[in-house]
Amino acid sequence: MYERLIEIDQLPNSGLLRIQRGDQDLVVCVDQGQYFVLENRCSHQNEPLHRGRLRNGCIYCPYHGARFDLATGAAESAPATRSIHVYVSRICAGVLEIFVDES
């Protein structure tokens, strides 16, 4: 089931936006007109990613430089070795929605 996250016109044209959704800490990444929703925690030392930077389809951790693929969450560079969660998302009627598994 998809749930409403944020209206597209509330997002920056590019960059990062932190969103708290209940107990979930998310980061929305807007990169070259595409929207990605990831968990807002680096798998290296659990630091937040929303103050990092985007480059070449990746988000960089601002603390130790770990790099994660925006589409897959795969760790692309040390010191991170584990991927981070990427939420399935879509745009529907001008709203960014994420898929929530209710099982």
ABEGO torsion letter per residue (X at the ends): XBBBABBAAABBABEBBBBBBEABBBBBBBBGGBBBBBBABBAAAGBBAAABBBBGGBBBBAAAGBBBBAAAGBBABOABABBBBBBBBBBBGGBBBBBBBAX
